[in-house]
């Protein structure tokens, strides 16, 4: 790995980082499009296996995307909400659609969702409710591992589900990431937003081991960690039995004053583990006064390359935040640039993000060879 390849992640280039040690995580993201790259389509239909009825599966919102490079193209798995249920956040059924692009900006969509609630072993955890907010990594054997949120309105509970695939179209669900771990202490625990640590191999981000284990960062009121030997079964890192260790906590008067949670899969570099993460600005006391209350923006942290539990640095200002109208005018009116997909493609880093819980956007940053 060349040092300068991390330009967009560690701060455009090593020279800049050395010149501005007080801001070692500063970066620059440029929007690749001033319009959503994926937006709702009212005429898309799907025969729902739960209800046996046709549904307009991506009619209301398309957002919060995962991304991966395959055969020289960018594939995006995005969350799509149908027009069923109540008109409120979480009131519809979410499924995951698949879209492909040759330039990173213009996408061709598959006509049917590729991951969805069904009459399978995960029905109780995913219906009524759905599958939400994916992150994807390539496994060392060339397959793909997906982390996603399983949401059940009936149970009033959510968890991180694991699914695997060889072709991005056919997925095998493995159930909750922590099922049975640590004597079942996390079998009923509410948890979401999980991203697996990666490293660059060619132009691919492949799941990486540190200390002989794979690492996953998860949680939405603070960022926690878990480890695995097979990318399917995960064990939370605890501070005490039943209490997961929090490695990134909310900070008062900062953009991450509330709900810091995993962004796209972090990247292992020689300088450290570079983590883009999402966070909400509080509404009220303790909020960052320079940012609109409730806004979700993207921040950056660096963890030690040999110790994923050790935080080296965090940005005090967003590296990316809502600015365009479609990033601030959707079902989440306070605005979001909610990053979940990161790829290295055509010599650039590409960040795919959800906009106001309604659309998909994309931005790029330099990645010098």
KOLGU-15444 format. One record per residue (C-alpha): residue number from 1; y, x, z. Coordinates in pm, 1 decimal. Layout:
BEGIN
num | py | px | pz
NUM | Y | X | Z
...
% end
This chain:
BEGIN
num | py | px | pz
1 | 0.0 | 0.0 | 0.0
2 | 330.5 | 149.0 | -105.9
3 | 606.4 | 129.2 | 149.2
4 | 853.2 | -36.5 | -89.5
5 | 621.9 | -323.8 | -182.5
6 | 733.4 | -493.0 | 137.3
7 | 1094.5 | -525.1 | 19.7
8 | 1125.8 | -900.5 | 58.9
9 | 926.7 | -905.0 | 379.9
10 | 1049.1 | -609.9 | 582.5
11 | 1402.8 | -597.9 | 455.3
12 | 1435.7 | -541.3 | 77.7
13 | 1348.7 | -170.5 | 103.1
14 | 1276.2 | 97.6 | 357.8
15 | 1613.0 | 264.1 | 296.7
16 | 1801.7 | -51.8 | 391.8
17 | 1594.2 | -94.4 | 706.3
18 | 1673.9 | 262.9 | 809.2
19 | 2042.2 | 209.5 | 730.4
20 | 2059.6 | -104.6 | 946.0
21 | 1824.6 | -51.7 | 1241.0
22 | 1995.3 | -331.9 | 1434.2
23 | 1856.3 | -578.7 | 1177.4
24 | 1516.4 | -437.4 | 1078.5
25 | 1392.7 | -779.8 | 966.9
26 | 1684.0 | -873.3 | 739.1
27 | 1575.1 | -999.0 | 397.6
28 | 1695.5 | -1188.2 | 95.6
29 | 1531.2 | -1493.9 | -57.7
30 | 1657.5 | -1643.5 | -383.5
31 | 1569.7 | -1997.3 | -484.7
32 | 1367.6 | -1991.9 | -806.2
33 | 1472.4 | -2349.9 | -880.2
34 | 1761.4 | -2569.6 | -769.6
35 | 1532.5 | -2873.3 | -794.6
36 | 1196.0 | -2949.3 | -634.8
37 | 903.4 | -2790.4 | -817.4
38 | 671.8 | -3068.8 | -697.8
39 | 802.0 | -3420.8 | -631.0
40 | 635.7 | -3760.7 | -571.6
41 | 467.9 | -3940.5 | -861.3
42 | 442.7 | -4315.5 | -817.9
43 | 186.0 | -4369.2 | -1093.0
44 | -86.0 | -4133.9 | -961.4
45 | -386.4 | -4335.4 | -843.0
46 | -698.1 | -4251.8 | -643.7
47 | -996.2 | -4457.9 | -532.4
48 | -990.1 | -4414.9 | -156.5
49 | -1344.9 | -4364.1 | -24.7
50 | -1251.7 | -4506.5 | 315.8
51 | -1109.1 | -4840.8 | 197.0
52 | -1276.0 | -4851.8 | -147.5
53 | -933.8 | -4948.3 | -287.3
54 | -706.3 | -4780.9 | -538.2
55 | -406.0 | -4611.6 | -378.7
56 | -92.8 | -4442.3 | -509.9
57 | -185.4 | -4124.0 | -330.2
58 | 132.7 | -3918.5 | -395.6
59 | 387.5 | -4198.2 | -429.8
60 | 612.1 | -4134.0 | -129.9
61 | 624.2 | -3763.3 | -42.2
62 | 484.6 | -3431.1 | -166.1
63 | 554.9 | -3137.0 | 65.6
64 | 432.3 | -2853.5 | 291.4
65 | 240.8 | -2640.1 | 37.7
66 | -15.4 | -2362.1 | 60.2
67 | -34.4 | -2112.0 | -226.3
68 | -273.9 | -1854.4 | -370.1
69 | -301.2 | -1645.8 | -687.7
70 | -614.7 | -1699.3 | -897.0
71 | -680.4 | -1570.2 | -1250.7
72 | -317.8 | -1466.3 | -1291.3
73 | -176.9 | -1807.8 | -1200.4
74 | -28.7 | -1963.3 | -888.3
75 | -224.0 | -2249.0 | -736.1
76 | -49.6 | -2469.9 | -481.9
77 | -222.0 | -2712.0 | -244.9
78 | 38.1 | -2961.9 | -129.8
79 | 44.1 | -3246.5 | 117.9
80 | 87.4 | -3584.5 | -50.5
81 | 156.3 | -3914.2 | 126.1
82 | 67.1 | -4249.9 | -20.4
83 | 266.8 | -4573.6 | 7.7
84 | 40.6 | -4736.7 | 266.8
85 | 113.8 | -4785.0 | 634.6
86 | 446.5 | -4800.2 | 814.8
87 | 764.9 | -4640.9 | 682.2
88 | 786.8 | -4364.8 | 939.6
89 | 682.3 | -4001.8 | 970.6
90 | 305.9 | -3993.1 | 1021.9
91 | 264.0 | -4357.2 | 923.5
92 | 100.5 | -4296.9 | 584.7
93 | -224.8 | -4136.8 | 468.4
94 | -194.8 | -3768.7 | 375.6
95 | -416.3 | -3597.6 | 120.3
96 | -401.0 | -3255.6 | -44.7
97 | -321.1 | -3226.4 | -412.6
98 | -366.1 | -2919.9 | -634.1
99 | -118.0 | -2787.4 | -891.1
100 | -123.5 | -2473.9 | -1109.8
101 | 157.2 | -2268.3 | -1263.8
102 | 173.5 | -1975.7 | -1503.6
103 | 530.0 | -1881.4 | -1405.8
104 | 544.6 | -1983.7 | -1039.3
105 | 796.3 | -2262.1 | -1102.4
106 | 660.0 | -2515.5 | -1352.2
107 | 342.6 | -2685.3 | -1234.4
108 | 63.4 | -2888.8 | -1389.1
109 | -103.0 | -3118.2 | -1135.7
110 | -462.5 | -3221.8 | -1099.3
111 | -483.7 | -3602.0 | -1133.2
112 | -681.4 | -3651.1 | -809.4
113 | -647.3 | -3502.6 | -459.5
114 | -893.0 | -3225.4 | -375.5
115 | -910.9 | -3271.0 | 3.1
116 | -883.6 | -3610.7 | 169.4
117 | -1022.9 | -3832.8 | 445.4
118 | -1368.5 | -3951.6 | 346.7
119 | -1684.1 | -4098.8 | 492.3
120 | -1804.8 | -3761.0 | 609.5
121 | -1854.7 | -3571.2 | 935.3
122 | -1475.8 | -3549.0 | 984.3
123 | -1388.1 | -3915.8 | 922.8
124 | -1312.1 | -3990.2 | 1287.6
125 | -1070.8 | -3694.8 | 1309.0
126 | -894.4 | -3768.5 | 977.6
127 | -882.3 | -4147.1 | 943.5
128 | -665.9 | -4337.9 | 975.3
129 | -419.9 | -4051.6 | 938.7
130 | -506.7 | -3778.6 | 697.7
131 | -525.6 | -3409.5 | 616.2
132 | -194.5 | -3227.6 | 646.3
133 | 0.2 | -2900.5 | 624.1
134 | -241.8 | -2651.8 | 462.8
135 | -240.1 | -2272.2 | 465.6
136 | -481.8 | -2078.0 | 246.5
137 | -619.8 | -1724.1 | 231.4
138 | -867.5 | -1548.0 | 7.9
139 | -1178.1 | -1428.9 | 187.3
140 | -1321.0 | -1079.8 | 128.9
141 | -1611.9 | -1231.1 | -66.9
142 | -1373.7 | -1389.9 | -318.7
143 | -1384.1 | -1742.7 | -181.2
144 | -1104.9 | -1932.1 | -8.1
145 | -1046.1 | -2043.4 | 349.9
146 | -812.9 | -2333.0 | 423.1
147 | -659.6 | -2422.3 | 756.5
148 | -513.6 | -2772.4 | 776.5
149 | -418.0 | -3035.0 | 1030.9
150 | -664.3 | -3315.6 | 1096.7
151 | -467.5 | -3619.5 | 1214.7
152 | -612.7 | -3941.8 | 1352.2
153 | -379.9 | -4223.9 | 1452.7
154 | -675.5 | -4399.2 | 1614.5
155 | -753.0 | -4106.6 | 1843.5
156 | -388.0 | -4009.7 | 1880.6
157 | -501.9 | -3650.6 | 1836.9
158 | -464.3 | -3367.3 | 1589.9
159 | -646.4 | -3037.2 | 1548.5
160 | -678.7 | -2752.3 | 1300.8
161 | -958.1 | -2809.3 | 1053.4
162 | -1130.8 | -2536.7 | 852.3
163 | -1250.5 | -2583.2 | 494.5
164 | -1391.1 | -2335.0 | 242.0
165 | -1416.0 | -2330.8 | -135.0
166 | -1515.6 | -2109.3 | -425.6
167 | -1298.5 | -2281.9 | -688.0
168 | -1007.1 | -2450.6 | -499.6
169 | -1131.4 | -2789.2 | -619.5
170 | -1452.5 | -2849.5 | -426.3
171 | -1415.0 | -2804.3 | -51.8
172 | -1660.9 | -2792.7 | 234.9
173 | -1519.9 | -2915.6 | 564.9
174 | -1635.3 | -2727.7 | 874.0
175 | -1455.5 | -2930.9 | 1137.5
176 | -1212.5 | -2816.1 | 1409.4
177 | -1147.5 | -2442.9 | 1430.6
178 | -1216.2 | -2428.1 | 1806.0
179 | -1513.1 | -2666.5 | 1825.1
180 | -1746.5 | -2548.1 | 2099.8
181 | -1545.1 | -2234.2 | 2172.2
182 | -1520.6 | -2104.5 | 2528.6
183 | -1758.7 | -2364.2 | 2672.3
184 | -1579.1 | -2646.2 | 2489.7
185 | -1246.5 | -2596.7 | 2665.0
186 | -1056.9 | -2675.8 | 2343.2
187 | -1268.9 | -2959.6 | 2206.0
188 | -1002.0 | -3219.4 | 2292.6
189 | -700.6 | -2988.7 | 2279.1
190 | -413.6 | -3092.2 | 2048.8
191 | -324.0 | -2808.4 | 1813.2
192 | -200.6 | -2756.9 | 1456.8
193 | -11.7 | -2516.8 | 1225.3
194 | -254.8 | -2228.3 | 1176.7
195 | -221.8 | -1924.0 | 949.3
196 | -476.8 | -1643.7 | 904.3
197 | -373.5 | -1277.2 | 890.8
198 | -394.6 | -1116.9 | 543.6
199 | -350.5 | -783.2 | 368.9
200 | -253.1 | -703.1 | 10.0
201 | -531.2 | -603.0 | -227.6
202 | -393.3 | -575.5 | -579.3
203 | -189.2 | -894.1 | -614.2
204 | -409.9 | -1088.7 | -375.6
205 | -359.4 | -1167.4 | -7.8
206 | -702.0 | -1130.4 | 149.5
207 | -803.6 | -1208.5 | 507.5
208 | -768.3 | -889.4 | 713.9
209 | -942.3 | -753.6 | 1020.9
210 | -767.8 | -584.2 | 1312.6
211 | -975.2 | -442.9 | 1598.8
212 | -1280.5 | -553.2 | 1399.9
213 | -1182.1 | -923.8 | 1402.8
214 | -998.4 | -1174.5 | 1186.7
215 | -682.9 | -1318.5 | 1343.9
216 | -528.0 | -1662.4 | 1322.4
217 | -186.0 | -1762.6 | 1455.4
218 | -151.0 | -2125.2 | 1558.7
219 | 47.7 | -2377.8 | 1760.5
220 | 371.6 | -2574.1 | 1736.9
221 | 545.5 | -2539.7 | 2075.0
222 | 500.3 | -2164.9 | 2059.7
223 | 278.7 | -1940.7 | 1849.7
224 | -60.6 | -1845.6 | 1987.7
225 | -352.6 | -1638.7 | 1854.9
226 | -724.8 | -1675.6 | 1794.6
227 | -996.3 | -1445.3 | 1660.8
228 | -1306.0 | -1488.3 | 1447.5
229 | -1590.8 | -1289.8 | 1296.1
230 | -1659.7 | -1531.2 | 1008.1
231 | -1325.2 | -1706.6 | 929.9
232 | -1477.7 | -2043.7 | 1022.8
233 | -1542.0 | -2036.9 | 1397.1
234 | -1242.6 | -1930.8 | 1605.7
235 | -1187.5 | -1835.2 | 1970.2
236 | -842.0 | -1881.6 | 2125.6
237 | -690.0 | -1582.3 | 2299.8
238 | -626.5 | -1696.4 | 2657.2
239 | -396.3 | -1588.7 | 2936.4
240 | -629.8 | -1768.9 | 3177.8
241 | -926.1 | -2005.3 | 3128.2
242 | -803.1 | -2311.6 | 2940.6
243 | -453.3 | -2168.7 | 2888.0
244 | -391.5 | -2006.0 | 2549.8
245 | -170.5 | -1700.0 | 2545.2
246 | 168.2 | -1761.8 | 2379.7
247 | 302.8 | -1465.0 | 2184.6
248 | 616.5 | -1622.1 | 2032.3
249 | 807.6 | -1859.1 | 2262.2
250 | 1118.0 | -2072.3 | 2196.1
251 | 1449.9 | -1894.7 | 2256.0
252 | 1759.5 | -2070.4 | 2386.9
253 | 2064.8 | -2079.2 | 2156.4
254 | 1859.7 | -1943.1 | 1865.1
255 | 1729.8 | -2118.7 | 1549.0
256 | 1384.5 | -2119.8 | 1712.7
257 | 1507.9 | -2294.1 | 2027.7
258 | 1230.9 | -2552.3 | 1973.3
259 | 890.2 | -2572.5 | 1804.8
260 | 826.9 | -2220.4 | 1672.0
261 | 508.6 | -2252.9 | 1468.0
262 | 306.3 | -2065.8 | 1210.5
263 | 443.0 | -2032.2 | 859.5
264 | 247.0 | -1887.1 | 567.2
265 | -34.9 | -1637.7 | 631.7
266 | 114.2 | -1322.0 | 789.0
267 | 72.3 | -990.0 | 609.4
268 | -63.6 | -666.6 | 758.0
269 | 140.0 | -362.4 | 653.8
270 | 161.6 | -2.9 | 773.7
271 | 490.4 | -93.1 | 942.1
272 | 342.8 | -390.0 | 1125.4
273 | 222.8 | -746.1 | 1083.1
274 | 499.7 | -933.8 | 904.8
275 | 509.9 | -1298.5 | 1008.0
276 | 732.2 | -1562.1 | 853.9
277 | 739.7 | -1857.6 | 1090.6
278 | 902.1 | -2198.9 | 1106.9
279 | 1111.9 | -2329.1 | 1393.6
280 | 1328.2 | -2622.5 | 1488.0
281 | 1677.5 | -2606.0 | 1631.8
282 | 1697.8 | -2819.8 | 1944.8
283 | 1906.8 | -3131.0 | 1971.1
284 | 2124.4 | -3089.7 | 2277.6
285 | 2146.3 | -2820.4 | 2543.4
286 | 1998.3 | -2487.6 | 2437.8
287 | 2050.2 | -2538.9 | 2063.9
288 | 2189.2 | -2279.0 | 1826.0
289 | 2547.1 | -2400.2 | 1769.0
290 | 2562.2 | -2243.7 | 1420.8
291 | 2278.1 | -2462.1 | 1288.7
292 | 2254.2 | -2838.9 | 1256.2
293 | 2054.3 | -2999.3 | 1535.2
294 | 1694.0 | -3067.5 | 1441.6
295 | 1696.0 | -2832.5 | 1140.4
296 | 1376.3 | -2644.5 | 1058.6
297 | 1436.2 | -2296.2 | 918.3
298 | 1226.9 | -1986.9 | 843.9
299 | 1246.8 | -1682.3 | 1071.7
300 | 1062.9 | -1351.1 | 1067.4
301 | 876.1 | -1153.0 | 1330.8
302 | 692.8 | -823.5 | 1320.3
303 | 385.8 | -765.1 | 1536.3
304 | 215.3 | -434.0 | 1601.1
305 | -27.4 | -340.9 | 1322.0
306 | -291.4 | -235.8 | 1576.3
307 | -221.5 | -511.4 | 1830.0
308 | -147.0 | -862.8 | 1693.7
309 | -46.9 | -977.0 | 2042.4
310 | 244.2 | -732.7 | 2064.3
311 | 578.5 | -849.8 | 1923.8
312 | 796.2 | -566.7 | 1793.3
313 | 1095.1 | -764.5 | 1666.4
314 | 1224.4 | -1111.2 | 1571.6
315 | 1521.7 | -1223.8 | 1367.3
316 | 1806.6 | -1392.8 | 1553.6
317 | 1921.0 | -1583.8 | 1243.5
318 | 1716.5 | -1765.1 | 978.2
319 | 1597.1 | -1568.1 | 679.1
320 | 1584.2 | -1898.7 | 490.6
321 | 1730.9 | -2238.8 | 579.5
322 | 1808.6 | -2581.0 | 425.7
323 | 2110.4 | -2569.6 | 196.2
324 | 2042.4 | -2777.6 | -115.0
325 | 2062.6 | -3158.7 | -110.1
326 | 1688.3 | -3214.8 | -158.3
327 | 1619.4 | -2985.7 | 139.2
328 | 1828.9 | -3211.6 | 361.3
329 | 1780.5 | -3560.5 | 217.6
330 | 1428.6 | -3687.7 | 265.7
331 | 1226.3 | -3858.7 | 531.3
332 | 1329.6 | -3577.7 | 769.5
333 | 1706.6 | -3603.9 | 731.8
334 | 1795.0 | -3307.1 | 955.4
335 | 1652.8 | -3085.4 | 683.2
336 | 1362.2 | -2844.3 | 651.6
337 | 1266.0 | -2536.3 | 460.8
338 | 915.4 | -2531.7 | 602.9
339 | 734.8 | -2226.7 | 462.8
340 | 357.1 | -2246.8 | 429.2
341 | 268.9 | -2066.8 | 105.0
342 | 325.0 | -1696.0 | 29.7
343 | 198.4 | -1507.2 | -275.7
344 | 258.5 | -1176.5 | -450.0
345 | 302.4 | -1270.3 | -816.9
346 | 457.6 | -1095.6 | -1119.3
347 | 611.5 | -824.5 | -903.3
348 | 778.4 | -1062.3 | -657.4
349 | 707.2 | -1237.0 | -330.9
350 | 710.4 | -1614.1 | -374.2
351 | 760.1 | -1848.1 | -78.2
352 | 656.9 | -2211.5 | -124.8
353 | 808.3 | -2446.7 | 128.4
354 | 836.0 | -2813.6 | 222.0
355 | 1177.4 | -2978.3 | 189.5
356 | 1275.5 | -3250.7 | 436.0
357 | 910.6 | -3366.5 | 451.9
358 | 953.2 | -3496.6 | 95.9
359 | 940.7 | -3224.3 | -172.7
360 | 814.1 | -2873.3 | -252.9
361 | 1054.7 | -2587.3 | -321.2
362 | 1010.2 | -2217.3 | -404.7
363 | 1207.7 | -1899.1 | -345.7
364 | 1140.6 | -1535.6 | -434.3
365 | 1218.2 | -1190.8 | -294.5
366 | 1177.5 | -843.4 | -445.2
367 | 849.9 | -655.9 | -414.5
368 | 892.8 | -318.5 | -579.8
369 | 584.5 | -146.9 | -716.6
% end
